[in-house]
Amino acid sequence: MRLLAYVPSITPRVAYAFRLLFGHAVALDYELTTDRAYYLTVSGPRLNYSSRPVAEGEAWLPAGPLLWEQGLSGCYPDVFTAEGLPAFFRQEAPGALLPFDLPALAFFMASRYEEYLPFRPDGLGRFPASESLAGRNGFLEQPLVNQWAFLLAALLEQRFPGLVIRRPAYRFCPTYDVDMAWAYRHRPLWRLALASLRSLLAGRWAETIERFAVLARQRDDPFFTFDDLHQLHQRYALSPAFFLLLGKPGKYDNNIRPGLPAFQELIRNLGQQGELGIHPSFRSNTAPAQLEKEVRRLETITGNTVNNSRQHFLMLHFPVTYNRLTDIGIRNDYSMGFADAVGFRAGLATPYPWYNLEKECTEPLMIHPFAAMDVTLRQYMGLGPEAAFGQLCRLADAVRAVGGHFTTLWHNSSFSVHHGWGGWREVYEKMLSYAR
């Protein structure tokens, strides 16, 4: 049974919003029409998305102006509560299925409309969680668009018995940023000497002893945790994704030299264990040609086309970052999340396509949101291992409830006891067991 949806006109924004709600958050066979006469003759399930009712027996979603606009109007909506959930773009009217413009809410969140508007950046020039509508109004830890899609699906099923709306299946997706594959090995001698001198001057004797023990092959390198991770993935039947930093080493790109044979061998081994992607260097944000060099470098190492990416330091600027990625053929980005807070930056826990507000079109780039990053939990939020585990469980539960993808971002270096990461390895293994 198909749902017929009437709209005054089918703009790119309207088509995108319906695809979000009925193609990505839930699965519903629907048809959009602007033919009012045809709409009135149909006897099956009907949804009217316009400013006023059209037919008796229909489900009416009141529409505001946002999805018929072009460019930015500078709108920043007020948030209220409806059906126990945060809502905005209020459109209260007798007989309406909901008291607000739900497709506009979904579009606003997914397109990252607010990130095109003026904001106060953090120290790296990023859009912080504290500037977001979700962060300011306390619903960042809710996959709000998914939640509303589920609630809308339930309302439509009540109104139209026999209408089949499929809910997606939950998935757990562990992902890793490989900024530094080794802490000590395969580093230039001058860098090792300088680091050793700093450790000695600071009185960090244990670190100095460990460095020389690793270099003498008497201990394992603390950052080289890939064998242990592979065992965990096999134990819990997980399919990981790894993002490799392959830029020229610099202030914010403290990576292993991409030409190192041992590093290239590691990359090929990781490619046999899961998906690979590029981790564009910090420098590539100001040197666009560098991004393509890094992508081609990874393709040369693996012999495969690179389709996946996640920004180093989550340096995500709209629409510049995604324009650059699409221009060089990237088809999946995993940067949609905040550094300073856990949760759902776009209000979605399912992959969805990017809508380019500059060009007013849907682009061939799928966005894969992540819910939590290790550095966020420990450094930004100041959580200890047990508190972090509780937070991760709550996020996993929220994603499970809407059949989303619970995607986490971890670093291979966070499984070492260095730099305050003692106890976090155990947290991660508990989280894998809980979230899978």
C-alpha positions in Angstrom: 0.0 0.0 0.0 1.5 3.3 -1.1 1.1 6.7 0.7 0.2 9.6 -1.6 1.6 12.8 -0.4 0.3 16.1 -1.7 2.6 19.2 -1.8 2.0 22.6 -3.5 5.2 22.2 -5.5 8.1 19.7 -5.3 11.3 21.7 -4.6 14.7 20.1 -4.1 14.2 20.7 -0.4 10.8 19.1 -0.2 12.0 16.0 -2.1 15.1 15.8 0.2 13.1 16.1 3.4 10.6 13.4 2.4 13.5 11.1 1.4 15.1 11.7 4.9 11.9 10.8 6.7 10.5 8.0 4.6 13.6 6.7 2.9 16.4 6.8 5.5 14.8 7.1 9.0 12.1 4.6 8.1 11.1 2.9 4.8 7.8 3.7 3.3 6.5 3.4 -0.2 5.3 6.9 -1.1 4.5 9.2 -4.0 4.8 13.0 -4.1 2.2 14.8 -6.2 1.3 18.4 -6.9 -1.9 17.4 -8.8 -4.7 18.4 -6.4 -7.4 16.9 -8.5 -5.7 13.5 -8.7 -5.0 13.7 -4.9 -8.7 14.2 -4.3 -9.7 11.1 -6.3 -7.4 8.6 -4.5 -9.1 6.6 -1.8 -5.9 5.1 -0.2 -3.6 6.6 2.5 -3.1 10.3 1.9 -0.7 12.8 3.5 -1.1 16.5 2.9 1.9 18.7 3.4 0.7 22.2 2.8 -0.5 25.3 4.6 -4.2 24.1 4.9 -6.3 20.9 4.8 -7.2 19.6 1.3 -9.4 16.5 1.8 -11.3 14.7 4.5 -9.7 11.5 5.8 -6.2 12.7 5.0 -3.3 13.1 7.4 -2.3 16.8 7.4 1.2 18.0 8.2 1.1 21.8 8.3 3.8 23.4 6.2 5.8 26.6 6.8 7.9 28.4 4.2 11.3 26.9 4.7 11.2 24.2 2.1 10.1 26.6 -0.6 12.8 29.1 0.1 16.2 29.4 -1.6 19.4 30.4 0.1 19.5 31.4 3.8 16.8 33.4 5.5 18.7 33.5 8.8 16.0 31.6 10.6 16.8 30.3 14.1 13.7 28.6 15.4 12.4 28.5 19.0 12.2 25.1 20.5 9.1 23.7 22.3 7.9 20.3 23.4 5.3 18.2 21.5 4.4 14.5 22.0 7.2 14.5 24.6 9.9 15.4 22.1 11.7 18.7 21.3 10.1 20.4 18.2 10.5 23.6 16.3 9.0 25.5 13.3 5.7 25.7 15.2 2.6 25.5 12.9 -0.4 24.8 15.3 -3.7 24.4 13.6 -7.0 22.4 14.3 -6.9 19.0 12.7 -3.1 19.0 12.1 -1.3 15.7 12.7 1.5 17.5 14.5 1.7 21.1 15.7 4.9 22.0 13.8 6.5 21.6 10.4 8.3 18.2 10.7 9.8 18.1 7.2 11.3 21.5 7.9 12.8 20.3 11.2 14.4 17.3 9.4 15.8 19.5 6.7 17.2 22.1 9.1 19.0 19.5 11.1 20.3 17.3 8.3 21.4 20.1 6.0 23.3 21.8 8.9 21.5 25.0 8.0 22.7 26.7 11.2 26.3 26.1 10.4 26.0 28.3 7.3 24.9 31.2 9.6 27.3 33.4 11.6 28.6 31.6 14.8 31.3 31.8 17.4 34.0 29.3 16.4 36.2 27.4 18.8 40.0 27.7 18.9 40.4 25.8 15.7 37.7 27.6 13.8 35.1 24.8 14.2 31.4 25.0 14.8 31.1 23.9 18.5 28.2 22.0 20.1 27.5 24.9 22.3 26.6 27.0 19.2 24.1 24.4 18.0 20.3 24.5 18.5 20.5 21.0 19.9 23.3 21.9 22.3 21.6 25.0 23.5 18.3 23.3 24.1 19.4 20.0 25.6 18.5 17.5 22.9 22.0 16.8 21.4 22.0 13.3 22.8 18.7 12.4 21.0 18.6 11.3 17.4 15.7 13.7 17.0 14.9 13.3 13.3 14.8 9.5 13.7 12.6 9.8 16.8 10.1 12.0 15.0 10.1 9.8 11.9 9.3 6.8 14.2 6.5 8.8 15.9 5.1 10.0 12.5 5.2 6.4 11.3 3.1 5.3 14.3 0.6 8.0 13.7 0.2 7.2 10.0 -0.2 3.5 10.8 -3.0 4.4 13.3 -4.7 6.6 10.7 -4.3 4.1 7.8 -4.5 0.5 8.9 -2.7 -1.7 6.4 -0.1 0.9 5.6 3.3 -0.9 5.9 6.2 1.2 7.3 9.4 -0.7 7.8 11.8 0.2 10.6 15.5 -0.2 9.9 17.7 -2.7 11.8 20.2 -1.4 14.4 23.9 -1.7 13.7 27.1 -1.0 15.6 29.9 0.5 13.6 33.3 0.9 15.4 35.6 3.3 13.6 39.2 4.4 14.2 41.4 7.3 13.4 45.0 6.3 13.0 46.9 9.5 13.7 50.0 7.8 15.1 50.4 4.1 14.4 53.5 3.9 16.6 54.5 6.0 19.6 58.3 5.4 19.3 59.1 3.1 16.5 59.6 4.4 12.9 60.2 7.9 14.1 63.1 10.1 12.9 66.1 10.0 15.1 66.1 13.7 15.7 62.5 13.5 16.9 63.3 10.6 19.2 66.3 12.4 20.7 64.3 15.6 21.3 61.4 13.6 22.9 63.9 11.8 25.1 65.5 15.0 26.2 62.1 16.5 27.1 61.2 13.4 29.1 64.4 13.5 31.1 64.1 17.3 31.8 60.6 16.8 33.0 61.5 13.8 35.2 59.4 11.4 33.3 61.7 8.5 33.9 59.2 5.7 33.2 58.5 7.2 29.8 62.2 7.4 29.0 62.8 3.8 30.0 59.8 2.6 28.0 60.9 4.5 24.9 64.4 2.8 24.9 62.9 -0.6 25.8 60.5 -0.3 22.8 63.3 0.7 20.5 65.4 -2.2 21.7 62.5 -4.5 20.9 62.1 -5.5 24.6 58.6 -4.1 24.7 55.7 -3.6 22.3 55.0 -0.1 21.1 52.1 1.2 23.2 50.3 2.7 20.3 50.5 -0.4 18.1 47.3 -2.0 19.3 46.0 -3.2 16.0 46.4 -7.0 16.7 44.4 -6.7 19.9 41.7 -4.7 18.1 41.5 -7.4 15.4 40.9 -10.0 18.0 38.1 -8.0 19.5 36.5 -7.5 16.2 36.6 -11.2 15.5 35.3 -12.1 18.9 32.3 -9.8 18.5 31.8 -10.3 14.8 32.4 -6.6 14.0 33.3 -4.8 10.8 35.6 -1.8 11.6 36.6 1.2 9.5 40.1 2.8 9.7 41.0 6.3 8.6 44.6 7.0 7.8 46.5 10.2 8.2 48.9 10.4 5.2 49.9 14.1 5.1 53.3 15.6 5.5 54.1 15.6 9.3 53.6 19.0 10.8 52.3 20.9 13.9 48.9 19.3 13.9 49.8 16.2 11.8 52.1 14.2 14.0 51.9 11.1 11.8 54.3 8.4 10.6 55.9 9.2 7.2 53.5 7.8 4.5 56.4 6.3 2.5 57.6 4.1 5.3 57.3 0.4 4.2 56.2 -0.8 7.6 53.4 1.8 7.6 52.3 0.8 4.1 52.3 -2.8 5.1 50.1 -2.0 8.2 47.7 -0.1 5.9 47.3 -3.0 3.6 46.7 -5.4 6.6 44.1 -3.1 8.0 42.4 -3.1 4.6 42.0 -6.9 4.9 40.3 -6.4 8.2 37.8 -3.7 7.4 37.0 -0.5 5.4 39.7 2.1 4.8 39.4 5.8 4.4 41.5 8.9 4.2 42.0 11.1 7.3 42.7 14.4 5.6 45.6 16.3 7.2 45.1 19.5 9.1 47.2 21.2 6.5 44.8 20.1 3.7 42.2 22.5 5.0 44.3 25.5 3.8 46.0 23.7 0.9 43.2 22.1 -1.1 45.6 20.4 -3.6 47.1 18.5 -0.6 43.8 16.6 -0.1 43.9 15.0 -3.5 47.6 14.1 -3.0 46.7 12.3 0.2 43.8 10.4 -1.4 45.9 9.3 -4.4 48.7 8.3 -2.0 46.3 5.9 -0.2 45.0 4.6 -3.5 48.6 3.8 -4.6 49.3 2.0 -1.3 46.2 -0.1 -1.4 45.5 -0.5 -5.1 41.9 0.5 -4.4 39.7 3.5 -5.0 39.3 5.6 -1.9 35.6 6.4 -1.2 35.6 7.1 2.6 36.9 10.1 4.6 36.9 11.6 8.0 38.4 15.0 8.8 41.4 15.2 11.1 40.4 17.2 14.2 36.9 17.0 12.7 37.6 20.1 10.7 34.2 20.4 9.0 33.2 23.7 7.4 30.0 24.0 5.3 29.9 23.8 2.3 33.7 24.0 1.7 34.8 20.7 3.2 32.1 18.6 1.5 32.5 20.4 -1.8 36.2 19.5 -1.8 35.5 15.9 -0.9 32.9 15.4 -3.6 35.1 17.1 -6.2 37.8 14.4 -5.7 35.3 11.5 -5.7 34.8 10.8 -2.0 31.4 9.2 -1.5 31.2 8.6 2.2 32.1 11.0 5.0 32.3 10.1 8.7 33.0 13.5 10.3 29.4 14.4 11.4 29.8 14.7 15.1 31.2 17.2 17.6 34.6 17.2 19.3 33.3 19.0 22.4 30.2 16.9 23.1 28.7 13.5 22.4 25.5 13.1 20.6 23.9 13.7 17.2 25.1 16.8 15.4 22.6 16.5 12.6 19.8 14.8 14.8 20.3 11.6 12.8 21.7 8.2 13.7 21.4 6.8 10.2 23.5 7.5 7.1 21.9 10.1 4.8 22.9 12.2 1.7 24.3 15.7 1.9 22.1 18.6 0.8 24.2 21.4 -0.5 22.5 24.7 0.6 24.9 26.7 -1.7 23.7 24.8 -4.8 20.2 23.8 -3.6 20.7 20.2 -4.5 21.3 16.7 -3.1 24.9 15.7 -3.6 26.4 12.2 -4.2 27.9 12.1 -0.7 26.6 10.0 2.1 27.1 11.3 5.6 27.7 8.7 8.4 27.1 10.4 11.7 29.1 9.2 14.8 27.7 9.5 18.3 30.8 9.5 20.5 34.6 10.0 20.4 37.1 8.8 23.0 38.8 12.3 23.3 35.4 13.9 23.8 34.5 11.7 26.7 37.8 12.0 28.6 39.2 15.4 27.7 36.2 17.6 26.8 33.6 16.1 29.2 36.1 15.1 31.9 34.6 11.7 32.4 36.3 8.7 34.1 36.2 5.3 32.6 33.0 4.1 34.4 31.1 7.3 33.8 32.1 7.1 30.1 30.8 3.6 29.9 27.4 4.7 31.2 27.3 7.5 28.7 28.1 5.2 25.8 25.4 2.8 26.9 22.8 5.6 27.0 23.8 6.6 23.5 23.7 3.0 22.2 20.2 2.6 23.7 19.0 5.8 22.0 20.3 4.6 18.6 19.0 1.0 19.1 15.5 2.4 19.8 15.4 4.0 16.3 17.2 1.3 14.4 20.1 3.5 13.7 23.9 3.0 13.3 25.7 3.4 16.5 29.0 4.7 15.2 31.9 5.4 17.6 35.2 7.1 16.9 38.3 5.8 18.8 42.1 6.2 18.3 44.5 3.3 18.4 46.6 5.4 20.8 43.7 5.5 23.4 44.3 1.8 24.2 47.6 2.7 25.8 47.9 3.7 29.4 49.7 6.8 28.4 48.4 10.4 28.7 45.7 9.5 31.1 44.1 6.5 29.2 44.6 3.9 31.9 41.3 1.9 32.3 39.9 3.0 29.0 40.8 -0.2 27.2 38.5 -2.1 29.6 35.7 0.4 29.0 36.0 0.0 25.3 35.8 -3.8 25.4 32.7 -3.6 27.7 31.2 -1.1 25.2 31.8 -3.5 22.3 30.0 -6.3 24.2 27.1 -4.0 25.1 26.6 -2.2 21.8 27.1 -5.0 19.3 
